């Protein structure tokens, strides 16, 4: 892929792309928040289990 082809494809993407609606934005925000919370819970559980298995405080 040459520079001209890349530039054309970038221009095409910008022409087709559109600003997300409020509903779409909120959906992505919810999904992101759920993912962050899920990772936090998993991290907490793993740390808790490691401390419990090592006989820590």
Buried (B, 14 or more C-beta within 10 A) or exposed (E): EEEEEEEEEEEEEEEEEEEEEEEEEEEEEEEEEEEEEEEEEEEEEEEEEEEEEEEEE
